[in-house]
Amino acid sequence: MKKLILGLAVTASSFAFAQQTTTTSSSPVTFGIKGGMNVSSLSKGADLDDSKSKIGFNAGVFANIPVATNFSIQPEVIYNDLGSKVTYKNNLPVVGEYKTEYSRNLGYVAVPVMFQYNVIPNLYLEAGPEFGFLVSANDKLKSSTNGNSNGSTTTSLNKDDFQTFNFGIGIGAGYYFTDNLGLTARYTAGVTDIFKNNSGDAVRNNVFQVGLAFKFK
């Protein structure tokens, strides 16, 4: 709970600072929306043998706050679809190719706070912390025979087995084609173990994100 309050406090203070800076800075604060694709994985496989990356999505809002020439702070609130998957293929007598895909899906409300440096007016580099809060956890199993789907099942996981709070460090870059529309890319490496009372190797979230950002001006 303390970590949840800390993350929300960081977000609130950042947006409050944005409101104040709007009236005191020669460079205006801008607000926007963003979204895109996640390519996520879990370190050590998270009890999934041969764990691979999983395709997911992210979407949310941000404020860009100029603090000095070429420097700005960008707090965000986004939904992050993370996890990993594993796929098995077997050639069975008579049946043919039988394929199963098992994915672990972890949904977080994330609060990145990125420190950005503009290399040129439209191109920036960024780095900063990300505070995440788990809101959903489930496993999904899909199977097919010779390319024909056999259906899927989804099983909800007990969130009490997972850490509510997730902390990561992000680095990235972005390029704005126009004053409003830009392409973004970011890699965030998890620092905290996603499981409570884990007696084995720590399991951490890792994700590469690419997407679009739109500033309201």
PyMOL commands that place a pseudoatom at each C-alpha (Angstrom):
pseudoatom trace, name=CA, resn=MET, resi=1, chain=A, elem=C, hetatm=0, pos=[0.000, 0.000, 0.000]
pseudoatom trace, name=CA, resn=LYS, resi=2, chain=A, elem=C, hetatm=0, pos=[2.856, 2.393, 0.792]
pseudoatom trace, name=CA, resn=LYS, resi=3, chain=A, elem=C, hetatm=0, pos=[4.348, 1.772, -2.648]
pseudoatom trace, name=CA, resn=LEU, resi=4, chain=A, elem=C, hetatm=0, pos=[0.982, 2.334, -4.307]
pseudoatom trace, name=CA, resn=ILE, resi=5, chain=A, elem=C, hetatm=0, pos=[0.616, 5.658, -2.482]
pseudoatom trace, name=CA, resn=LEU, resi=6, chain=A, elem=C, hetatm=0, pos=[4.184, 6.604, -3.481]
pseudoatom trace, name=CA, resn=GLY, resi=7, chain=A, elem=C, hetatm=0, pos=[3.520, 5.946, -7.160]
pseudoatom trace, name=CA, resn=LEU, resi=8, chain=A, elem=C, hetatm=0, pos=[0.270, 7.880, -7.156]
pseudoatom trace, name=CA, resn=ALA, resi=9, chain=A, elem=C, hetatm=0, pos=[1.930, 10.725, -5.260]
pseudoatom trace, name=CA, resn=VAL, resi=10, chain=A, elem=C, hetatm=0, pos=[4.685, 10.939, -7.888]
pseudoatom trace, name=CA, resn=THR, resi=11, chain=A, elem=C, hetatm=0, pos=[2.067, 11.111, -10.627]
pseudoatom trace, name=CA, resn=ALA, resi=12, chain=A, elem=C, hetatm=0, pos=[-0.040, 13.709, -8.855]
pseudoatom trace, name=CA, resn=SER, resi=13, chain=A, elem=C, hetatm=0, pos=[2.936, 15.920, -8.023]
pseudoatom trace, name=CA, resn=SER, resi=14, chain=A, elem=C, hetatm=0, pos=[4.237, 15.679, -11.606]
pseudoatom trace, name=CA, resn=PHE, resi=15, chain=A, elem=C, hetatm=0, pos=[0.910, 16.748, -13.077]
pseudoatom trace, name=CA, resn=ALA, resi=16, chain=A, elem=C, hetatm=0, pos=[0.602, 19.521, -10.468]
pseudoatom trace, name=CA, resn=PHE, resi=17, chain=A, elem=C, hetatm=0, pos=[4.070, 20.701, -11.469]
pseudoatom trace, name=CA, resn=ALA, resi=18, chain=A, elem=C, hetatm=0, pos=[2.917, 20.618, -15.082]
pseudoatom trace, name=CA, resn=GLN, resi=19, chain=A, elem=C, hetatm=0, pos=[0.013, 22.930, -14.283]
pseudoatom trace, name=CA, resn=GLN, resi=20, chain=A, elem=C, hetatm=0, pos=[2.323, 25.366, -12.504]
pseudoatom trace, name=CA, resn=THR, resi=21, chain=A, elem=C, hetatm=0, pos=[4.929, 25.268, -15.253]
pseudoatom trace, name=CA, resn=THR, resi=22, chain=A, elem=C, hetatm=0, pos=[2.266, 26.076, -17.832]
pseudoatom trace, name=CA, resn=THR, resi=23, chain=A, elem=C, hetatm=0, pos=[2.014, 29.581, -16.424]
pseudoatom trace, name=CA, resn=THR, resi=24, chain=A, elem=C, hetatm=0, pos=[5.700, 30.170, -15.555]
pseudoatom trace, name=CA, resn=SER, resi=25, chain=A, elem=C, hetatm=0, pos=[7.726, 28.627, -18.393]
pseudoatom trace, name=CA, resn=SER, resi=26, chain=A, elem=C, hetatm=0, pos=[8.348, 30.179, -21.826]
pseudoatom trace, name=CA, resn=SER, resi=27, chain=A, elem=C, hetatm=0, pos=[8.003, 26.658, -23.258]
pseudoatom trace, name=CA, resn=PRO, resi=28, chain=A, elem=C, hetatm=0, pos=[4.450, 25.402, -22.731]
pseudoatom trace, name=CA, resn=VAL, resi=29, chain=A, elem=C, hetatm=0, pos=[3.587, 22.129, -21.061]
pseudoatom trace, name=CA, resn=THR, resi=30, chain=A, elem=C, hetatm=0, pos=[1.904, 19.751, -23.497]
pseudoatom trace, name=CA, resn=PHE, resi=31, chain=A, elem=C, hetatm=0, pos=[-0.460, 16.872, -22.828]
pseudoatom trace, name=CA, resn=GLY, resi=32, chain=A, elem=C, hetatm=0, pos=[-1.087, 13.875, -25.015]
pseudoatom trace, name=CA, resn=ILE, resi=33, chain=A, elem=C, hetatm=0, pos=[-2.096, 10.276, -25.551]
pseudoatom trace, name=CA, resn=LYS, resi=34, chain=A, elem=C, hetatm=0, pos=[0.021, 7.312, -26.589]
pseudoatom trace, name=CA, resn=GLY, resi=35, chain=A, elem=C, hetatm=0, pos=[-0.309, 3.642, -27.414]
pseudoatom trace, name=CA, resn=GLY, resi=36, chain=A, elem=C, hetatm=0, pos=[1.402, 0.778, -29.161]
pseudoatom trace, name=CA, resn=MET, resi=37, chain=A, elem=C, hetatm=0, pos=[2.764, -2.745, -29.082]
pseudoatom trace, name=CA, resn=ASN, resi=38, chain=A, elem=C, hetatm=0, pos=[4.545, -4.553, -26.244]
pseudoatom trace, name=CA, resn=VAL, resi=39, chain=A, elem=C, hetatm=0, pos=[7.026, -7.400, -26.751]
pseudoatom trace, name=CA, resn=SER, resi=40, chain=A, elem=C, hetatm=0, pos=[7.303, -8.709, -23.187]
pseudoatom trace, name=CA, resn=SER, resi=41, chain=A, elem=C, hetatm=0, pos=[9.082, -11.558, -21.430]
pseudoatom trace, name=CA, resn=LEU, resi=42, chain=A, elem=C, hetatm=0, pos=[9.656, -12.919, -17.930]
pseudoatom trace, name=CA, resn=SER, resi=43, chain=A, elem=C, hetatm=0, pos=[13.178, -13.665, -16.730]
pseudoatom trace, name=CA, resn=LYS, resi=44, chain=A, elem=C, hetatm=0, pos=[13.865, -17.284, -15.718]
pseudoatom trace, name=CA, resn=GLY, resi=45, chain=A, elem=C, hetatm=0, pos=[10.706, -18.319, -17.568]
pseudoatom trace, name=CA, resn=ALA, resi=46, chain=A, elem=C, hetatm=0, pos=[8.387, -17.845, -14.569]
pseudoatom trace, name=CA, resn=ASP, resi=47, chain=A, elem=C, hetatm=0, pos=[7.846, -21.638, -14.390]
pseudoatom trace, name=CA, resn=LEU, resi=48, chain=A, elem=C, hetatm=0, pos=[7.160, -21.785, -18.149]
pseudoatom trace, name=CA, resn=ASP, resi=49, chain=A, elem=C, hetatm=0, pos=[9.711, -24.053, -19.832]
pseudoatom trace, name=CA, resn=ASP, resi=50, chain=A, elem=C, hetatm=0, pos=[11.184, -22.565, -23.027]
pseudoatom trace, name=CA, resn=SER, resi=51, chain=A, elem=C, hetatm=0, pos=[9.480, -19.248, -22.309]
pseudoatom trace, name=CA, resn=LYS, resi=52, chain=A, elem=C, hetatm=0, pos=[9.354, -16.817, -25.249]
pseudoatom trace, name=CA, resn=SER, resi=53, chain=A, elem=C, hetatm=0, pos=[8.296, -13.222, -25.766]
pseudoatom trace, name=CA, resn=LYS, resi=54, chain=A, elem=C, hetatm=0, pos=[4.602, -12.342, -25.820]
pseudoatom trace, name=CA, resn=ILE, resi=55, chain=A, elem=C, hetatm=0, pos=[2.938, -9.684, -27.953]
pseudoatom trace, name=CA, resn=GLY, resi=56, chain=A, elem=C, hetatm=0, pos=[0.731, -7.282, -25.996]
pseudoatom trace, name=CA, resn=PHE, resi=57, chain=A, elem=C, hetatm=0, pos=[-0.192, -3.604, -25.952]
pseudoatom trace, name=CA, resn=ASN, resi=58, chain=A, elem=C, hetatm=0, pos=[0.129, -0.370, -24.009]
pseudoatom trace, name=CA, resn=ALA, resi=59, chain=A, elem=C, hetatm=0, pos=[-2.061, 2.736, -23.963]
pseudoatom trace, name=CA, resn=GLY, resi=60, chain=A, elem=C, hetatm=0, pos=[-2.355, 5.847, -21.822]
pseudoatom trace, name=CA, resn=VAL, resi=61, chain=A, elem=C, hetatm=0, pos=[-1.806, 9.564, -21.311]
pseudoatom trace, name=CA, resn=PHE, resi=62, chain=A, elem=C, hetatm=0, pos=[1.197, 11.800, -20.634]
pseudoatom trace, name=CA, resn=ALA, resi=63, chain=A, elem=C, hetatm=0, pos=[2.334, 15.335, -19.851]
pseudoatom trace, name=CA, resn=ASN, resi=64, chain=A, elem=C, hetatm=0, pos=[5.573, 16.766, -21.261]
pseudoatom trace, name=CA, resn=ILE, resi=65, chain=A, elem=C, hetatm=0, pos=[7.084, 19.366, -18.924]
pseudoatom trace, name=CA, resn=PRO, resi=66, chain=A, elem=C, hetatm=0, pos=[10.026, 21.514, -20.159]
pseudoatom trace, name=CA, resn=VAL, resi=67, chain=A, elem=C, hetatm=0, pos=[12.459, 22.196, -17.295]
pseudoatom trace, name=CA, resn=ALA, resi=68, chain=A, elem=C, hetatm=0, pos=[15.487, 23.605, -19.169]
pseudoatom trace, name=CA, resn=THR, resi=69, chain=A, elem=C, hetatm=0, pos=[16.783, 24.099, -22.686]
pseudoatom trace, name=CA, resn=ASN, resi=70, chain=A, elem=C, hetatm=0, pos=[16.517, 20.730, -24.473]
pseudoatom trace, name=CA, resn=PHE, resi=71, chain=A, elem=C, hetatm=0, pos=[15.425, 18.963, -21.233]
pseudoatom trace, name=CA, resn=SER, resi=72, chain=A, elem=C, hetatm=0, pos=[11.947, 17.903, -20.102]
pseudoatom trace, name=CA, resn=ILE, resi=73, chain=A, elem=C, hetatm=0, pos=[10.191, 15.516, -17.719]
pseudoatom trace, name=CA, resn=GLN, resi=74, chain=A, elem=C, hetatm=0, pos=[7.414, 13.283, -19.010]
pseudoatom trace, name=CA, resn=PRO, resi=75, chain=A, elem=C, hetatm=0, pos=[5.174, 11.556, -16.443]
pseudoatom trace, name=CA, resn=GLU, resi=76, chain=A, elem=C, hetatm=0, pos=[2.740, 9.025, -17.884]
pseudoatom trace, name=CA, resn=VAL, resi=77, chain=A, elem=C, hetatm=0, pos=[-0.129, 6.821, -16.778]
pseudoatom trace, name=CA, resn=ILE, resi=78, chain=A, elem=C, hetatm=0, pos=[-0.491, 3.783, -19.044]
pseudoatom trace, name=CA, resn=TYR, resi=79, chain=A, elem=C, hetatm=0, pos=[-1.992, 0.317, -19.071]
pseudoatom trace, name=CA, resn=ASN, resi=80, chain=A, elem=C, hetatm=0, pos=[0.692, -2.322, -19.716]
pseudoatom trace, name=CA, resn=ASP, resi=81, chain=A, elem=C, hetatm=0, pos=[-0.065, -5.847, -20.957]
pseudoatom trace, name=CA, resn=LEU, resi=82, chain=A, elem=C, hetatm=0, pos=[2.978, -7.929, -19.903]
pseudoatom trace, name=CA, resn=GLY, resi=83, chain=A, elem=C, hetatm=0, pos=[3.928, -11.592, -19.485]
pseudoatom trace, name=CA, resn=SER, resi=84, chain=A, elem=C, hetatm=0, pos=[5.388, -14.361, -21.653]
pseudoatom trace, name=CA, resn=LYS, resi=85, chain=A, elem=C, hetatm=0, pos=[4.367, -17.423, -23.652]
pseudoatom trace, name=CA, resn=VAL, resi=86, chain=A, elem=C, hetatm=0, pos=[5.576, -20.858, -24.692]
pseudoatom trace, name=CA, resn=THR, resi=87, chain=A, elem=C, hetatm=0, pos=[4.601, -22.843, -27.783]
pseudoatom trace, name=CA, resn=TYR, resi=88, chain=A, elem=C, hetatm=0, pos=[4.865, -26.629, -28.226]
pseudoatom trace, name=CA, resn=LYS, resi=89, chain=A, elem=C, hetatm=0, pos=[4.525, -28.519, -31.509]
pseudoatom trace, name=CA, resn=ASN, resi=90, chain=A, elem=C, hetatm=0, pos=[4.174, -32.297, -31.806]
pseudoatom trace, name=CA, resn=ASN, resi=91, chain=A, elem=C, hetatm=0, pos=[3.612, -34.507, -34.824]
pseudoatom trace, name=CA, resn=LEU, resi=92, chain=A, elem=C, hetatm=0, pos=[1.213, -37.227, -33.669]
pseudoatom trace, name=CA, resn=PRO, resi=93, chain=A, elem=C, hetatm=0, pos=[0.370, -40.431, -35.545]
pseudoatom trace, name=CA, resn=VAL, resi=94, chain=A, elem=C, hetatm=0, pos=[-2.925, -40.160, -37.458]
pseudoatom trace, name=CA, resn=VAL, resi=95, chain=A, elem=C, hetatm=0, pos=[-3.747, -36.769, -35.877]
pseudoatom trace, name=CA, resn=GLY, resi=96, chain=A, elem=C, hetatm=0, pos=[-0.899, -34.810, -37.492]
pseudoatom trace, name=CA, resn=GLU, resi=97, chain=A, elem=C, hetatm=0, pos=[0.604, -31.580, -36.107]
pseudoatom trace, name=CA, resn=TYR, resi=98, chain=A, elem=C, hetatm=0, pos=[-0.743, -30.715, -32.652]
pseudoatom trace, name=CA, resn=LYS, resi=99, chain=A, elem=C, hetatm=0, pos=[0.211, -27.258, -31.391]
pseudoatom trace, name=CA, resn=THR, resi=100, chain=A, elem=C, hetatm=0, pos=[-0.331, -25.757, -27.938]
pseudoatom trace, name=CA, resn=GLU, resi=101, chain=A, elem=C, hetatm=0, pos=[0.356, -22.170, -26.909]
pseudoatom trace, name=CA, resn=TYR, resi=102, chain=A, elem=C, hetatm=0, pos=[0.464, -21.282, -23.232]
pseudoatom trace, name=CA, resn=SER, resi=103, chain=A, elem=C, hetatm=0, pos=[0.687, -17.619, -22.203]
pseudoatom trace, name=CA, resn=ARG, resi=104, chain=A, elem=C, hetatm=0, pos=[0.891, -15.820, -18.881]
pseudoatom trace, name=CA, resn=ASN, resi=105, chain=A, elem=C, hetatm=0, pos=[-0.846, -12.434, -18.997]
pseudoatom trace, name=CA, resn=LEU, resi=106, chain=A, elem=C, hetatm=0, pos=[-0.104, -9.775, -16.376]
pseudoatom trace, name=CA, resn=GLY, resi=107, chain=A, elem=C, hetatm=0, pos=[-1.891, -6.432, -16.555]
pseudoatom trace, name=CA, resn=TYR, resi=108, chain=A, elem=C, hetatm=0, pos=[-0.380, -3.379, -14.868]
pseudoatom trace, name=CA, resn=VAL, resi=109, chain=A, elem=C, hetatm=0, pos=[-1.297, 0.266, -14.473]
pseudoatom trace, name=CA, resn=ALA, resi=110, chain=A, elem=C, hetatm=0, pos=[2.151, 1.798, -14.937]
pseudoatom trace, name=CA, resn=VAL, resi=111, chain=A, elem=C, hetatm=0, pos=[3.478, 5.243, -14.027]
pseudoatom trace, name=CA, resn=PRO, resi=112, chain=A, elem=C, hetatm=0, pos=[6.700, 5.947, -15.933]
pseudoatom trace, name=CA, resn=VAL, resi=113, chain=A, elem=C, hetatm=0, pos=[8.517, 9.214, -15.185]
pseudoatom trace, name=CA, resn=MET, resi=114, chain=A, elem=C, hetatm=0, pos=[10.910, 9.817, -18.084]
pseudoatom trace, name=CA, resn=PHE, resi=115, chain=A, elem=C, hetatm=0, pos=[13.699, 12.403, -18.190]
pseudoatom trace, name=CA, resn=GLN, resi=116, chain=A, elem=C, hetatm=0, pos=[14.089, 13.466, -21.810]
pseudoatom trace, name=CA, resn=TYR, resi=117, chain=A, elem=C, hetatm=0, pos=[16.893, 15.207, -23.713]
pseudoatom trace, name=CA, resn=ASN, resi=118, chain=A, elem=C, hetatm=0, pos=[16.267, 16.683, -27.149]
pseudoatom trace, name=CA, resn=VAL, resi=119, chain=A, elem=C, hetatm=0, pos=[19.225, 15.850, -29.380]
pseudoatom trace, name=CA, resn=ILE, resi=120, chain=A, elem=C, hetatm=0, pos=[17.553, 17.921, -32.089]
pseudoatom trace, name=CA, resn=PRO, resi=121, chain=A, elem=C, hetatm=0, pos=[14.157, 19.642, -31.821]
pseudoatom trace, name=CA, resn=ASN, resi=122, chain=A, elem=C, hetatm=0, pos=[12.187, 16.598, -33.033]
pseudoatom trace, name=CA, resn=LEU, resi=123, chain=A, elem=C, hetatm=0, pos=[14.402, 13.778, -31.667]
pseudoatom trace, name=CA, resn=TYR, resi=124, chain=A, elem=C, hetatm=0, pos=[14.781, 12.918, -27.979]
pseudoatom trace, name=CA, resn=LEU, resi=125, chain=A, elem=C, hetatm=0, pos=[16.475, 10.335, -25.782]
pseudoatom trace, name=CA, resn=GLU, resi=126, chain=A, elem=C, hetatm=0, pos=[14.954, 9.344, -22.440]
pseudoatom trace, name=CA, resn=ALA, resi=127, chain=A, elem=C, hetatm=0, pos=[15.522, 7.388, -19.244]
pseudoatom trace, name=CA, resn=GLY, resi=128, chain=A, elem=C, hetatm=0, pos=[13.727, 7.064, -15.933]
pseudoatom trace, name=CA, resn=PRO, resi=129, chain=A, elem=C, hetatm=0, pos=[11.889, 4.896, -13.414]
pseudoatom trace, name=CA, resn=GLU, resi=130, chain=A, elem=C, hetatm=0, pos=[8.575, 3.122, -13.886]
pseudoatom trace, name=CA, resn=PHE, resi=131, chain=A, elem=C, hetatm=0, pos=[6.158, 2.315, -11.054]
pseudoatom trace, name=CA, resn=GLY, resi=132, chain=A, elem=C, hetatm=0, pos=[3.672, -0.444, -11.867]
pseudoatom trace, name=CA, resn=PHE, resi=133, chain=A, elem=C, hetatm=0, pos=[0.604, -1.766, -10.024]
pseudoatom trace, name=CA, resn=LEU, resi=134, chain=A, elem=C, hetatm=0, pos=[-0.797, -5.213, -10.830]
pseudoatom trace, name=CA, resn=VAL, resi=135, chain=A, elem=C, hetatm=0, pos=[-4.503, -5.209, -11.756]
pseudoatom trace, name=CA, resn=SER, resi=136, chain=A, elem=C, hetatm=0, pos=[-4.969, -8.603, -13.463]
pseudoatom trace, name=CA, resn=ALA, resi=137, chain=A, elem=C, hetatm=0, pos=[-3.266, -11.999, -13.820]
pseudoatom trace, name=CA, resn=ASN, resi=138, chain=A, elem=C, hetatm=0, pos=[-4.334, -14.995, -15.880]
pseudoatom trace, name=CA, resn=ASP, resi=139, chain=A, elem=C, hetatm=0, pos=[-3.058, -17.940, -17.914]
pseudoatom trace, name=CA, resn=LYS, resi=140, chain=A, elem=C, hetatm=0, pos=[-4.413, -18.696, -21.387]
pseudoatom trace, name=CA, resn=LEU, resi=141, chain=A, elem=C, hetatm=0, pos=[-4.104, -22.021, -23.226]
pseudoatom trace, name=CA, resn=LYS, resi=142, chain=A, elem=C, hetatm=0, pos=[-4.792, -22.358, -26.964]
pseudoatom trace, name=CA, resn=SER, resi=143, chain=A, elem=C, hetatm=0, pos=[-4.441, -25.461, -29.104]
pseudoatom trace, name=CA, resn=SER, resi=144, chain=A, elem=C, hetatm=0, pos=[-4.782, -26.374, -32.772]
pseudoatom trace, name=CA, resn=THR, resi=145, chain=A, elem=C, hetatm=0, pos=[-4.560, -29.463, -34.967]
pseudoatom trace, name=CA, resn=ASN, resi=146, chain=A, elem=C, hetatm=0, pos=[-3.080, -29.095, -38.451]
pseudoatom trace, name=CA, resn=GLY, resi=147, chain=A, elem=C, hetatm=0, pos=[-3.669, -25.351, -38.240]
pseudoatom trace, name=CA, resn=ASN, resi=148, chain=A, elem=C, hetatm=0, pos=[-7.309, -25.658, -37.180]
pseudoatom trace, name=CA, resn=SER, resi=149, chain=A, elem=C, hetatm=0, pos=[-8.131, -24.093, -33.823]
pseudoatom trace, name=CA, resn=ASN, resi=150, chain=A, elem=C, hetatm=0, pos=[-9.363, -26.325, -31.015]
pseudoatom trace, name=CA, resn=GLY, resi=151, chain=A, elem=C, hetatm=0, pos=[-10.413, -23.338, -28.918]
pseudoatom trace, name=CA, resn=SER, resi=152, chain=A, elem=C, hetatm=0, pos=[-8.885, -21.721, -25.851]
pseudoatom trace, name=CA, resn=THR, resi=153, chain=A, elem=C, hetatm=0, pos=[-9.324, -21.578, -22.089]
pseudoatom trace, name=CA, resn=THR, resi=154, chain=A, elem=C, hetatm=0, pos=[-8.432, -18.781, -19.682]
pseudoatom trace, name=CA, resn=THR, resi=155, chain=A, elem=C, hetatm=0, pos=[-7.689, -19.351, -15.996]
pseudoatom trace, name=CA, resn=SER, resi=156, chain=A, elem=C, hetatm=0, pos=[-7.571, -16.508, -13.488]
pseudoatom trace, name=CA, resn=LEU, resi=157, chain=A, elem=C, hetatm=0, pos=[-4.562, -16.556, -11.176]
pseudoatom trace, name=CA, resn=ASN, resi=158, chain=A, elem=C, hetatm=0, pos=[-4.559, -15.661, -7.493]
pseudoatom trace, name=CA, resn=LYS, resi=159, chain=A, elem=C, hetatm=0, pos=[-3.185, -12.114, -7.365]
pseudoatom trace, name=CA, resn=ASP, resi=160, chain=A, elem=C, hetatm=0, pos=[-2.170, -12.707, -3.745]
pseudoatom trace, name=CA, resn=ASP, resi=161, chain=A, elem=C, hetatm=0, pos=[0.678, -14.854, -5.122]
pseudoatom trace, name=CA, resn=PHE, resi=162, chain=A, elem=C, hetatm=0, pos=[2.096, -11.831, -6.945]
pseudoatom trace, name=CA, resn=GLN, resi=163, chain=A, elem=C, hetatm=0, pos=[3.696, -8.598, -5.814]
pseudoatom trace, name=CA, resn=THR, resi=164, chain=A, elem=C, hetatm=0, pos=[1.222, -5.743, -6.201]
pseudoatom trace, name=CA, resn=PHE, resi=165, chain=A, elem=C, hetatm=0, pos=[4.051, -3.297, -6.925]
pseudoatom trace, name=CA, resn=ASN, resi=166, chain=A, elem=C, hetatm=0, pos=[6.451, -3.588, -9.865]
pseudoatom trace, name=CA, resn=PHE, resi=167, chain=A, elem=C, hetatm=0, pos=[9.475, -1.311, -10.327]
pseudoatom trace, name=CA, resn=GLY, resi=168, chain=A, elem=C, hetatm=0, pos=[11.482, -0.958, -13.518]
pseudoatom trace, name=CA, resn=ILE, resi=169, chain=A, elem=C, hetatm=0, pos=[14.029, 1.244, -15.282]
pseudoatom trace, name=CA, resn=GLY, resi=170, chain=A, elem=C, hetatm=0, pos=[13.283, 2.452, -18.795]
pseudoatom trace, name=CA, resn=ILE, resi=171, chain=A, elem=C, hetatm=0, pos=[15.423, 3.829, -21.619]
pseudoatom trace, name=CA, resn=GLY, resi=172, chain=A, elem=C, hetatm=0, pos=[14.174, 4.925, -24.987]
pseudoatom trace, name=CA, resn=ALA, resi=173, chain=A, elem=C, hetatm=0, pos=[13.902, 7.449, -27.789]
pseudoatom trace, name=CA, resn=GLY, resi=174, chain=A, elem=C, hetatm=0, pos=[11.287, 9.196, -29.850]
pseudoatom trace, name=CA, resn=TYR, resi=175, chain=A, elem=C, hetatm=0, pos=[10.929, 11.201, -33.038]
pseudoatom trace, name=CA, resn=TYR, resi=176, chain=A, elem=C, hetatm=0, pos=[8.120, 13.646, -33.852]
pseudoatom trace, name=CA, resn=PHE, resi=177, chain=A, elem=C, hetatm=0, pos=[7.265, 13.789, -37.555]
pseudoatom trace, name=CA, resn=THR, resi=178, chain=A, elem=C, hetatm=0, pos=[5.053, 16.803, -36.909]
pseudoatom trace, name=CA, resn=ASP, resi=179, chain=A, elem=C, hetatm=0, pos=[4.457, 19.052, -33.904]
pseudoatom trace, name=CA, resn=ASN, resi=180, chain=A, elem=C, hetatm=0, pos=[1.745, 16.620, -32.799]
pseudoatom trace, name=CA, resn=LEU, resi=181, chain=A, elem=C, hetatm=0, pos=[2.541, 13.093, -34.010]
pseudoatom trace, name=CA, resn=GLY, resi=182, chain=A, elem=C, hetatm=0, pos=[5.583, 11.048, -33.021]
pseudoatom trace, name=CA, resn=LEU, resi=183, chain=A, elem=C, hetatm=0, pos=[7.043, 7.537, -33.039]
pseudoatom trace, name=CA, resn=THR, resi=184, chain=A, elem=C, hetatm=0, pos=[8.266, 6.179, -29.678]
pseudoatom trace, name=CA, resn=ALA, resi=185, chain=A, elem=C, hetatm=0, pos=[10.415, 3.225, -28.616]
pseudoatom trace, name=CA, resn=ARG, resi=186, chain=A, elem=C, hetatm=0, pos=[11.331, 2.140, -25.076]
pseudoatom trace, name=CA, resn=TYR, resi=187, chain=A, elem=C, hetatm=0, pos=[12.847, -0.818, -23.242]
pseudoatom trace, name=CA, resn=THR, resi=188, chain=A, elem=C, hetatm=0, pos=[11.955, -1.287, -19.573]
pseudoatom trace, name=CA, resn=ALA, resi=189, chain=A, elem=C, hetatm=0, pos=[13.847, -3.779, -17.422]
pseudoatom trace, name=CA, resn=GLY, resi=190, chain=A, elem=C, hetatm=0, pos=[12.123, -4.992, -14.278]
pseudoatom trace, name=CA, resn=VAL, resi=191, chain=A, elem=C, hetatm=0, pos=[13.937, -4.697, -10.955]
pseudoatom trace, name=CA, resn=THR, resi=192, chain=A, elem=C, hetatm=0, pos=[11.476, -6.345, -8.555]
pseudoatom trace, name=CA, resn=ASP, resi=193, chain=A, elem=C, hetatm=0, pos=[10.493, -10.022, -8.355]
pseudoatom trace, name=CA, resn=ILE, resi=194, chain=A, elem=C, hetatm=0, pos=[6.904, -10.436, -9.582]
pseudoatom trace, name=CA, resn=PHE, resi=195, chain=A, elem=C, hetatm=0, pos=[6.208, -13.199, -7.014]
pseudoatom trace, name=CA, resn=LYS, resi=196, chain=A, elem=C, hetatm=0, pos=[5.717, -12.988, -3.259]
pseudoatom trace, name=CA, resn=ASN, resi=197, chain=A, elem=C, hetatm=0, pos=[7.762, -15.322, -1.060]
pseudoatom trace, name=CA, resn=ASN, resi=198, chain=A, elem=C, hetatm=0, pos=[9.778, -16.618, -4.003]
pseudoatom trace, name=CA, resn=SER, resi=199, chain=A, elem=C, hetatm=0, pos=[12.381, -19.114, -2.753]
pseudoatom trace, name=CA, resn=GLY, resi=200, chain=A, elem=C, hetatm=0, pos=[13.997, -19.537, -6.184]
pseudoatom trace, name=CA, resn=ASP, resi=201, chain=A, elem=C, hetatm=0, pos=[15.515, -17.158, -8.717]
pseudoatom trace, name=CA, resn=ALA, resi=202, chain=A, elem=C, hetatm=0, pos=[13.804, -13.797, -9.022]
pseudoatom trace, name=CA, resn=VAL, resi=203, chain=A, elem=C, hetatm=0, pos=[11.335, -13.491, -11.896]
pseudoatom trace, name=CA, resn=ARG, resi=204, chain=A, elem=C, hetatm=0, pos=[11.203, -10.030, -13.449]
pseudoatom trace, name=CA, resn=ASN, resi=205, chain=A, elem=C, hetatm=0, pos=[9.172, -8.280, -16.143]
pseudoatom trace, name=CA, resn=ASN, resi=206, chain=A, elem=C, hetatm=0, pos=[10.988, -7.046, -19.239]
pseudoatom trace, name=CA, resn=VAL, resi=207, chain=A, elem=C, hetatm=0, pos=[9.341, -5.280, -22.147]
pseudoatom trace, name=CA, resn=PHE, resi=208, chain=A, elem=C, hetatm=0, pos=[10.177, -3.526, -25.419]
pseudoatom trace, name=CA, resn=GLN, resi=209, chain=A, elem=C, hetatm=0, pos=[7.545, -1.007, -26.511]
pseudoatom trace, name=CA, resn=VAL, resi=210, chain=A, elem=C, hetatm=0, pos=[7.009, 0.740, -29.816]
pseudoatom trace, name=CA, resn=GLY, resi=211, chain=A, elem=C, hetatm=0, pos=[4.103, 2.979, -30.656]
pseudoatom trace, name=CA, resn=LEU, resi=212, chain=A, elem=C, hetatm=0, pos=[2.719, 6.413, -31.496]
pseudoatom trace, name=CA, resn=ALA, resi=213, chain=A, elem=C, hetatm=0, pos=[2.293, 9.527, -29.378]
pseudoatom trace, name=CA, resn=PHE, resi=214, chain=A, elem=C, hetatm=0, pos=[-0.044, 12.429, -30.090]
pseudoatom trace, name=CA, resn=LYS, resi=215, chain=A, elem=C, hetatm=0, pos=[0.378, 15.837, -28.405]
pseudoatom trace, name=CA, resn=PHE, resi=216, chain=A, elem=C, hetatm=0, pos=[-2.544, 18.218, -28.038]
pseudoatom trace, name=CA, resn=LYS, resi=217, chain=A, elem=C, hetatm=0, pos=[-1.474, 21.724, -28.980]
for i in range(1, 217): cmd.bond("trace and resi %d" % i, "trace and resi %d" % (i + 1))
show_as sticks, trace
zoom trace
